[in-house]
Each structure stands twice: as C-alpha cells, then as structure tokens.
C-alpha cells in the first residue's frame, strides 16, 4: 500500500504589509504537521493558533497574502 504524504506547499506568498516574502505560508502547517496529524486531520500549530496562517517572518505582522 502506497504511503500518502501531505501536499507540498506552493511558492512563498508575498506579504502585502511589508511587500516582502515572509512565512505567511501555513495554510494548516504545510510541511510541519506530522503524518499522524495529517491522517487524523488535526491541527495544532502554535504559530497560527489554528487559523491556517503564520505571521510574516520579515515584518512580524499577520499581513495579507498576495493571491
């Protein structure tokens, strides 16, 4: 049986608050959740508090991400 893996994240989003490429990439912790978390569809990210977003690493704000 083939082991499923979480989908890879897309390219880094541009933060419109500082117009830089920050880590506003969570969307439920791409690449950070464990396989068990993914299989059980749980989300326990301290960075986003379950909102699916992380603050920009450049400006530190929860900036709007460019679509």
PDB file of N, CA, C and O in Angstrom:
ATOM      1  N   UNK A   1       0.843  -1.182   0.000  1.00  0.00           N
ATOM      2  CA  UNK A   1       0.000   0.000   0.000  1.00  0.00           C
ATOM      3  C   UNK A   1       0.891   1.250   0.000  1.00  0.00           C
ATOM      4  O   UNK A   1       1.812   1.375   0.807  1.00  0.00           O
ATOM      5  N   UNK A   2       0.600   2.148  -0.902  1.00  0.00           N
ATOM      6  CA  UNK A   2       1.419   3.349  -1.032  1.00  0.00           C
ATOM      7  C   UNK A   2       1.129   4.312   0.122  1.00  0.00           C
ATOM      8  O   UNK A   2      -0.026   4.587   0.447  1.00  0.00           O
ATOM      9  N   UNK A   3       2.195   4.812   0.726  1.00  0.00           N
ATOM     10  CA  UNK A   3       2.038   5.731   1.853  1.00  0.00           C
ATOM     11  C   UNK A   3       1.754   7.136   1.334  1.00  0.00           C
ATOM     12  O   UNK A   3       2.514   7.676   0.529  1.00  0.00           O
ATOM     13  N   UNK A   4       0.659   7.720   1.798  1.00  0.00           N
ATOM     14  CA  UNK A   4       0.312   9.070   1.360  1.00  0.00           C
ATOM     15  C   UNK A   4       1.130  10.096   2.137  1.00  0.00           C
ATOM     16  O   UNK A   4       1.467   9.892   3.303  1.00  0.00           O
ATOM     17  N   UNK A   5       1.436  11.187   1.474  1.00  0.00           N
ATOM     18  CA  UNK A   5       2.162  12.266   2.133  1.00  0.00           C
ATOM     19  C   UNK A   5       1.387  13.562   1.954  1.00  0.00           C
ATOM     20  O   UNK A   5       0.654  13.719   0.977  1.00  0.00           O
ATOM     21  N   UNK A   6       1.545  14.490   2.890  1.00  0.00           N
ATOM     22  CA  UNK A   6       0.855  15.773   2.745  1.00  0.00           C
ATOM     23  C   UNK A   6       1.307  16.492   1.483  1.00  0.00           C
ATOM     24  O   UNK A   6       2.443  16.337   1.036  1.00  0.00           O
ATOM     25  N   UNK A   7       0.403  17.279   0.918  1.00  0.00           N
ATOM     26  CA  UNK A   7       0.750  18.027  -0.290  1.00  0.00           C
ATOM     27  C   UNK A   7       1.821  19.056   0.032  1.00  0.00           C
ATOM     28  O   UNK A   7       1.863  19.624   1.123  1.00  0.00           O
ATOM     29  N   UNK A   8       2.682  19.278  -0.948  1.00  0.00           N
ATOM     30  CA  UNK A   8       3.743  20.269  -0.775  1.00  0.00           C
ATOM     31  C   UNK A   8       3.157  21.673  -0.874  1.00  0.00           C
ATOM     32  O   UNK A   8       2.175  21.890  -1.583  1.00  0.00           O
ATOM     33  N   UNK A   9       3.757  22.621  -0.165  1.00  0.00           N
ATOM     34  CA  UNK A   9       3.263  23.997  -0.260  1.00  0.00           C
ATOM     35  C   UNK A   9       3.597  24.625  -1.604  1.00  0.00           C
ATOM     36  O   UNK A   9       4.511  24.191  -2.305  1.00  0.00           O
ATOM     37  N   UNK A  10       2.842  25.647  -1.942  1.00  0.00           N
ATOM     38  CA  UNK A  10       3.124  26.379  -3.168  1.00  0.00           C
ATOM     39  C   UNK A  10       4.285  27.329  -2.908  1.00  0.00           C
ATOM     40  O   UNK A  10       4.931  27.245  -1.864  1.00  0.00           O
ATOM     41  N   UNK A  11       4.553  28.223  -3.837  1.00  0.00           N
ATOM     42  CA  UNK A  11       5.631  29.186  -3.634  1.00  0.00           C
ATOM     43  C   UNK A  11       5.314  30.119  -2.467  1.00  0.00           C
ATOM     44  O   UNK A  11       4.151  30.318  -2.116  1.00  0.00           O
ATOM     45  N   UNK A  12       6.349  30.679  -1.881  1.00  0.00           N
ATOM     46  CA  UNK A  12       6.162  31.601  -0.757  1.00  0.00           C
ATOM     47  C   UNK A  12       5.232  32.735  -1.171  1.00  0.00           C
ATOM     48  O   UNK A  12       5.327  33.261  -2.279  1.00  0.00           O
ATOM     49  N   UNK A  13       4.348  33.093  -0.281  1.00  0.00           N
ATOM     50  CA  UNK A  13       3.430  34.185  -0.569  1.00  0.00           C
ATOM     51  C   UNK A  13       4.098  35.516  -0.258  1.00  0.00           C
ATOM     52  O   UNK A  13       4.944  35.616   0.630  1.00  0.00           O
ATOM     53  N   UNK A  14       3.704  36.517  -0.999  1.00  0.00           N
ATOM     54  CA  UNK A  14       4.237  37.857  -0.740  1.00  0.00           C
ATOM     55  C   UNK A  14       3.353  38.538   0.296  1.00  0.00           C
ATOM     56  O   UNK A  14       2.133  38.603   0.144  1.00  0.00           O
ATOM     57  N   UNK A  15       3.990  39.048   1.359  1.00  0.00           N
ATOM     58  CA  UNK A  15       3.255  39.757   2.398  1.00  0.00           C
ATOM     59  C   UNK A  15       2.986  41.181   1.926  1.00  0.00           C
ATOM     60  O   UNK A  15       3.916  41.931   1.630  1.00  0.00           O
ATOM     61  N   UNK A  16       1.708  41.547   1.858  1.00  0.00           N
ATOM     62  CA  UNK A  16       1.369  42.880   1.384  1.00  0.00           C
ATOM     63  C   UNK A  16       1.577  43.953   2.445  1.00  0.00           C
ATOM     64  O   UNK A  16       1.512  45.146   2.148  1.00  0.00           O
ATOM     65  N   UNK A  17       1.829  43.523   3.700  1.00  0.00           N
ATOM     66  CA  UNK A  17       2.084  44.503   4.750  1.00  0.00           C
ATOM     67  C   UNK A  17       3.473  45.110   4.570  1.00  0.00           C
ATOM     68  O   UNK A  17       3.640  46.326   4.662  1.00  0.00           O
ATOM     69  N   UNK A  18       4.465  44.260   4.313  1.00  0.00           N
ATOM     70  CA  UNK A  18       5.834  44.755   4.142  1.00  0.00           C
ATOM     71  C   UNK A  18       6.319  44.563   2.713  1.00  0.00           C
ATOM     72  O   UNK A  18       7.444  44.938   2.383  1.00  0.00           O
ATOM     73  N   UNK A  19       5.480  43.984   1.866  1.00  0.00           N
ATOM     74  CA  UNK A  19       5.808  43.710   0.468  1.00  0.00           C
ATOM     75  C   UNK A  19       7.035  42.817   0.325  1.00  0.00           C
ATOM     76  O   UNK A  19       7.798  42.927  -0.635  1.00  0.00           O
ATOM     77  N   UNK A  20       7.203  41.935   1.300  1.00  0.00           N
ATOM     78  CA  UNK A  20       8.333  41.023   1.242  1.00  0.00           C
ATOM     79  C   UNK A  20       7.864  39.582   1.260  1.00  0.00           C
ATOM     80  O   UNK A  20       6.690  39.302   1.499  1.00  0.00           O
ATOM     81  N   UNK A  21       8.788  38.673   1.006  1.00  0.00           N
ATOM     82  CA  UNK A  21       8.454  37.254   1.032  1.00  0.00           C
ATOM     83  C   UNK A  21       8.682  36.724   2.435  1.00  0.00           C
ATOM     84  O   UNK A  21       9.805  36.383   2.807  1.00  0.00           O
ATOM     85  N   UNK A  22       7.625  36.657   3.200  1.00  0.00           N
ATOM     86  CA  UNK A  22       7.724  36.140   4.557  1.00  0.00           C
ATOM     87  C   UNK A  22       7.129  34.746   4.639  1.00  0.00           C
ATOM     88  O   UNK A  22       6.803  34.141   3.618  1.00  0.00           O
ATOM     89  N   UNK A  23       6.988  34.237   5.856  1.00  0.00           N
ATOM     90  CA  UNK A  23       6.472  32.888   6.048  1.00  0.00           C
ATOM     91  C   UNK A  23       4.978  32.902   6.283  1.00  0.00           C
ATOM     92  O   UNK A  23       4.490  32.302   7.241  1.00  0.00           O
ATOM     93  N   UNK A  24       4.243  33.586   5.410  1.00  0.00           N
ATOM     94  CA  UNK A  24       2.785  33.561   5.553  1.00  0.00           C
ATOM     95  C   UNK A  24       2.315  32.385   4.711  1.00  0.00           C
ATOM     96  O   UNK A  24       1.629  32.551   3.703  1.00  0.00           O
ATOM     97  N   UNK A  25       2.697  31.208   5.146  1.00  0.00           N
ATOM     98  CA  UNK A  25       2.517  30.031   4.313  1.00  0.00           C
ATOM     99  C   UNK A  25       1.805  28.876   4.987  1.00  0.00           C
ATOM    100  O   UNK A  25       1.690  27.799   4.402  1.00  0.00           O
ATOM    101  N   UNK A  26       1.324  29.078   6.209  1.00  0.00           N
ATOM    102  CA  UNK A  26       0.845  27.935   6.971  1.00  0.00           C
ATOM    103  C   UNK A  26      -0.225  27.132   6.254  1.00  0.00           C
ATOM    104  O   UNK A  26      -0.007  25.959   5.947  1.00  0.00           O
ATOM    105  N   UNK A  27      -1.399  27.745   5.973  1.00  0.00           N
ATOM    106  CA  UNK A  27      -2.498  27.002   5.367  1.00  0.00           C
ATOM    107  C   UNK A  27      -2.605  25.620   5.999  1.00  0.00           C
ATOM    108  O   UNK A  27      -2.639  24.596   5.316  1.00  0.00           O
ATOM    109  N   UNK A  28      -2.658  25.631   7.321  1.00  0.00           N
ATOM    110  CA  UNK A  28      -2.699  24.399   8.125  1.00  0.00           C
ATOM    111  C   UNK A  28      -1.360  23.664   8.118  1.00  0.00           C
ATOM    112  O   UNK A  28      -1.301  22.446   7.949  1.00  0.00           O
ATOM    113  N   UNK A  29      -0.310  24.417   8.302  1.00  0.00           N
ATOM    114  CA  UNK A  29       1.041  23.867   8.527  1.00  0.00           C
ATOM    115  C   UNK A  29       1.584  22.955   7.451  1.00  0.00           C
ATOM    116  O   UNK A  29       1.919  21.803   7.728  1.00  0.00           O
ATOM    117  N   UNK A  30       1.678  23.442   6.243  1.00  0.00           N
ATOM    118  CA  UNK A  30       2.328  22.657   5.186  1.00  0.00           C
ATOM    119  C   UNK A  30       3.746  22.307   5.604  1.00  0.00           C
ATOM    120  O   UNK A  30       4.522  23.177   6.000  1.00  0.00           O
ATOM    121  N   UNK A  31       4.070  21.047   5.515  1.00  0.00           N
ATOM    122  CA  UNK A  31       5.432  20.622   5.797  1.00  0.00           C
ATOM    123  C   UNK A  31       5.800  20.580   7.265  1.00  0.00           C
ATOM    124  O   UNK A  31       6.917  20.189   7.604  1.00  0.00           O
ATOM    125  N   UNK A  32       4.886  20.975   8.153  1.00  0.00           N
ATOM    126  CA  UNK A  32       5.226  20.989   9.564  1.00  0.00           C
ATOM    127  C   UNK A  32       4.405  19.996  10.380  1.00  0.00           C
ATOM    128  O   UNK A  32       4.786  19.633  11.492  1.00  0.00           O
ATOM    129  N   UNK A  33       3.271  19.557   9.818  1.00  0.00           N
ATOM    130  CA  UNK A  33       2.465  18.589  10.559  1.00  0.00           C
ATOM    131  C   UNK A  33       3.091  17.206  10.445  1.00  0.00           C
ATOM    132  O   UNK A  33       3.751  16.883   9.457  1.00  0.00           O
ATOM    133  N   UNK A  34       2.871  16.404  11.465  1.00  0.00           N
ATOM    134  CA  UNK A  34       3.360  15.033  11.410  1.00  0.00           C
ATOM    135  C   UNK A  34       2.393  14.210  10.568  1.00  0.00           C
ATOM    136  O   UNK A  34       1.265  14.632  10.309  1.00  0.00           O
ATOM    137  N   UNK A  35       2.836  13.053  10.150  1.00  0.00           N
ATOM    138  CA  UNK A  35       1.999  12.169   9.340  1.00  0.00           C
ATOM    139  C   UNK A  35       0.728  11.804  10.103  1.00  0.00           C
ATOM    140  O   UNK A  35      -0.355  11.727   9.523  1.00  0.00           O
ATOM    141  N   UNK A  36       0.874  11.578  11.418  1.00  0.00           N
ATOM    142  CA  UNK A  36      -0.285  11.224  12.241  1.00  0.00           C
ATOM    143  C   UNK A  36      -1.292  12.364  12.283  1.00  0.00           C
ATOM    144  O   UNK A  36      -2.496  12.145  12.150  1.00  0.00           O
ATOM    145  N   UNK A  37      -0.790  13.587  12.469  1.00  0.00           N
ATOM    146  CA  UNK A  37      -1.670  14.757  12.482  1.00  0.00           C
ATOM    147  C   UNK A  37      -2.425  14.853  11.167  1.00  0.00           C
ATOM    148  O   UNK A  37      -3.627  15.117  11.134  1.00  0.00           O
ATOM    149  N   UNK A  38      -1.687  14.631  10.081  1.00  0.00           N
ATOM    150  CA  UNK A  38      -2.282  14.757   8.753  1.00  0.00           C
ATOM    151  C   UNK A  38      -3.368  13.703   8.547  1.00  0.00           C
ATOM    152  O   UNK A  38      -4.448  14.001   8.036  1.00  0.00           O
ATOM    153  N   UNK A  39      -3.069  12.472   8.950  1.00  0.00           N
ATOM    154  CA  UNK A  39      -4.034  11.384   8.767  1.00  0.00           C
ATOM    155  C   UNK A  39      -5.293  11.619   9.599  1.00  0.00           C
ATOM    156  O   UNK A  39      -6.399  11.285   9.173  1.00  0.00           O
ATOM    157  N   UNK A  40      -5.116  12.197  10.790  1.00  0.00           N
ATOM    158  CA  UNK A  40      -6.264  12.419  11.661  1.00  0.00           C
ATOM    159  C   UNK A  40      -6.874  13.807  11.492  1.00  0.00           C
ATOM    160  O   UNK A  40      -7.777  14.202  12.229  1.00  0.00           O
ATOM    161  N   UNK A  41      -6.362  14.534  10.508  1.00  0.00           N
ATOM    162  CA  UNK A  41      -6.891  15.864  10.190  1.00  0.00           C
ATOM    163  C   UNK A  41      -6.949  16.780  11.413  1.00  0.00           C
ATOM    164  O   UNK A  41      -7.917  17.513  11.619  1.00  0.00           O
ATOM    165  N   UNK A  42      -5.883  16.717  12.219  1.00  0.00           N
ATOM    166  CA  UNK A  42      -5.798  17.609  13.368  1.00  0.00           C
ATOM    167  C   UNK A  42      -4.837  18.737  13.021  1.00  0.00           C
ATOM    168  O   UNK A  42      -4.037  18.619  12.092  1.00  0.00           O
ATOM    169  N   UNK A  43      -4.918  19.809  13.760  1.00  0.00           N
ATOM    170  CA  UNK A  43      -4.018  20.926  13.507  1.00  0.00           C
ATOM    171  C   UNK A  43      -3.701  21.610  14.816  1.00  0.00           C
ATOM    172  O   UNK A  43      -4.585  22.165  15.469  1.00  0.00           O
ATOM    173  N   UNK A  44      -2.437  21.570  15.200  1.00  0.00           N
ATOM    174  CA  UNK A  44      -2.039  22.137  16.473  1.00  0.00           C
ATOM    175  C   UNK A  44      -0.811  23.015  16.274  1.00  0.00           C
ATOM    176  O   UNK A  44       0.249  22.757  16.844  1.00  0.00           O
ATOM    177  N   UNK A  45      -0.966  24.055  15.461  1.00  0.00           N
ATOM    178  CA  UNK A  45       0.164  24.933  15.170  1.00  0.00           C
ATOM    179  C   UNK A  45       0.205  26.088  16.154  1.00  0.00           C
ATOM    180  O   UNK A  45      -0.746  26.865  16.240  1.00  0.00           O
ATOM    181  N   UNK A  46       1.293  26.207  16.894  1.00  0.00           N
ATOM    182  CA  UNK A  46       1.412  27.300  17.844  1.00  0.00           C
ATOM    183  C   UNK A  46       1.600  28.641  17.160  1.00  0.00           C
ATOM    184  O   UNK A  46       1.289  29.688  17.728  1.00  0.00           O
ATOM    185  N   UNK A  47       2.108  28.605  15.941  1.00  0.00           N
ATOM    186  CA  UNK A  47       2.374  29.857  15.229  1.00  0.00           C
ATOM    187  C   UNK A  47       1.103  30.512  14.718  1.00  0.00           C
ATOM    188  O   UNK A  47       0.980  31.737  14.737  1.00  0.00           O
ATOM    189  N   UNK A  48       0.154  29.698  14.261  1.00  0.00           N
ATOM    190  CA  UNK A  48      -1.059  30.285  13.682  1.00  0.00           C
ATOM    191  C   UNK A  48      -2.275  30.134  14.576  1.00  0.00           C
ATOM    192  O   UNK A  48      -3.306  30.758  14.327  1.00  0.00           O
ATOM    193  N   UNK A  49      -2.172  29.316  15.612  1.00  0.00           N
ATOM    194  CA  UNK A  49      -3.308  29.136  16.507  1.00  0.00           C
ATOM    195  C   UNK A  49      -4.491  28.466  15.838  1.00  0.00           C
ATOM    196  O   UNK A  49      -5.628  28.606  16.287  1.00  0.00           O
ATOM    197  N   UNK A  50      -4.220  27.729  14.752  1.00  0.00           N
ATOM    198  CA  UNK A  50      -5.294  27.010  14.075  1.00  0.00           C
ATOM    199  C   UNK A  50      -5.992  27.809  12.991  1.00  0.00           C
ATOM    200  O   UNK A  50      -6.988  27.353  12.429  1.00  0.00           O
ATOM    201  N   UNK A  51      -5.480  29.006  12.688  1.00  0.00           N
ATOM    202  CA  UNK A  51      -6.141  29.831  11.676  1.00  0.00           C
ATOM    203  C   UNK A  51      -5.708  29.475  10.264  1.00  0.00           C
ATOM    204  O   UNK A  51      -6.360  29.859   9.293  1.00  0.00           O
ATOM    205  N   UNK A  52      -4.608  28.742  10.150  1.00  0.00           N
ATOM    206  CA  UNK A  52      -4.115  28.386   8.826  1.00  0.00           C
ATOM    207  C   UNK A  52      -3.163  29.414   8.248  1.00  0.00           C
ATOM    208  O   UNK A  52      -2.795  29.329   7.076  1.00  0.00           O
ATOM    209  N   UNK A  53      -2.760  30.380   9.051  1.00  0.00           N
ATOM    210  CA  UNK A  53      -1.801  31.389   8.585  1.00  0.00           C
ATOM    211  C   UNK A  53      -0.718  31.570   9.639  1.00  0.00           C
ATOM    212  O   UNK A  53      -0.967  31.366  10.828  1.00  0.00           O
ATOM    213  N   UNK A  54       0.468  31.948   9.215  1.00  0.00           N
ATOM    214  CA  UNK A  54       1.536  32.291  10.141  1.00  0.00           C
ATOM    215  C   UNK A  54       1.943  33.728   9.871  1.00  0.00           C
ATOM    216  O   UNK A  54       1.767  34.240   8.765  1.00  0.00           O
ATOM    217  N   UNK A  55       2.487  34.369  10.889  1.00  0.00           N
ATOM    218  CA  UNK A  55       2.939  35.748  10.708  1.00  0.00           C
ATOM    219  C   UNK A  55       4.127  35.793   9.758  1.00  0.00           C
ATOM    220  O   UNK A  55       4.901  34.841   9.660  1.00  0.00           O
ATOM    221  N   UNK A  56       4.255  36.909   9.067  1.00  0.00           N
ATOM    222  CA  UNK A  56       5.363  37.124   8.147  1.00  0.00           C
ATOM    223  C   UNK A  56       6.674  37.165   8.926  1.00  0.00           C
ATOM    224  O   UNK A  56       6.756  37.839   9.952  1.00  0.00           O
ATOM    225  N   UNK A  57       7.704  36.451   8.455  1.00  0.00           N
ATOM    226  CA  UNK A  57       8.980  36.447   9.164  1.00  0.00           C
ATOM    227  C   UNK A  57       9.760  37.736   8.920  1.00  0.00           C
ATOM    228  O   UNK A  57      10.724  38.019   9.631  1.00  0.00           O
ATOM    229  N   UNK A  58       9.352  38.519   7.920  1.00  0.00           N
ATOM    230  CA  UNK A  58      10.057  39.759   7.610  1.00  0.00           C
ATOM    231  C   UNK A  58       9.587  40.895   8.508  1.00  0.00           C
ATOM    232  O   UNK A  58      10.401  41.571   9.137  1.00  0.00           O
ATOM    233  N   UNK A  59       8.262  41.107   8.570  1.00  0.00           N
ATOM    234  CA  UNK A  59       7.740  42.239   9.343  1.00  0.00           C
ATOM    235  C   UNK A  59       7.066  41.823  10.640  1.00  0.00           C
ATOM    236  O   UNK A  59       6.761  42.669  11.480  1.00  0.00           O
ATOM    237  N   UNK A  60       6.829  40.520  10.812  1.00  0.00           N
ATOM    238  CA  UNK A  60       6.232  40.030  12.043  1.00  0.00           C
ATOM    239  C   UNK A  60       4.732  40.237  12.145  1.00  0.00           C
ATOM    240  O   UNK A  60       4.133  39.922  13.174  1.00  0.00           O
ATOM    241  N   UNK A  61       4.121  40.757  11.104  1.00  0.00           N
ATOM    242  CA  UNK A  61       2.688  41.017  11.129  1.00  0.00           C
ATOM    243  C   UNK A  61       1.925  39.910  10.412  1.00  0.00           C
ATOM    244  O   UNK A  61       2.466  39.207   9.559  1.00  0.00           O
ATOM    245  N   UNK A  62       0.660  39.775  10.778  1.00  0.00           N
ATOM    246  CA  UNK A  62      -0.206  38.837  10.079  1.00  0.00           C
ATOM    247  C   UNK A  62      -0.705  39.547   8.824  1.00  0.00           C
ATOM    248  O   UNK A  62      -1.885  39.879   8.709  1.00  0.00           O
ATOM    249  N   UNK A  63       0.197  39.770   7.904  1.00  0.00           N
ATOM    250  CA  UNK A  63      -0.115  40.530   6.699  1.00  0.00           C
ATOM    251  C   UNK A  63      -1.014  39.777   5.742  1.00  0.00           C
ATOM    252  O   UNK A  63      -1.127  38.553   5.792  1.00  0.00           O
ATOM    253  N   UNK A  64      -1.643  40.533   4.879  1.00  0.00           N
ATOM    254  CA  UNK A  64      -2.457  39.917   3.829  1.00  0.00           C
ATOM    255  C   UNK A  64      -1.517  39.263   2.829  1.00  0.00           C
ATOM    256  O   UNK A  64      -0.487  39.832   2.468  1.00  0.00           O
ATOM    257  N   UNK A  65      -1.877  38.069   2.385  1.00  0.00           N
ATOM    258  CA  UNK A  65      -1.028  37.419   1.406  1.00  0.00           C
ATOM    259  C   UNK A  65      -1.548  37.666   0.010  1.00  0.00           C
ATOM    260  O   UNK A  65      -2.752  37.729  -0.235  1.00  0.00           O
ATOM    261  N   UNK A  66      -0.609  37.803  -0.887  1.00  0.00           N
ATOM    262  CA  UNK A  66      -0.965  38.014  -2.281  1.00  0.00           C
ATOM    263  C   UNK A  66      -1.536  36.722  -2.824  1.00  0.00           C
ATOM    264  O   UNK A  66      -0.973  35.653  -2.585  1.00  0.00           O
ATOM    265  N   UNK A  67      -2.643  36.794  -3.550  1.00  0.00           N
ATOM    266  CA  UNK A  67      -3.273  35.584  -4.075  1.00  0.00           C
ATOM    267  C   UNK A  67      -2.472  35.021  -5.229  1.00  0.00           C
ATOM    268  O   UNK A  67      -2.849  33.999  -5.801  1.00  0.00           O
TER     269      UNK A  67
END
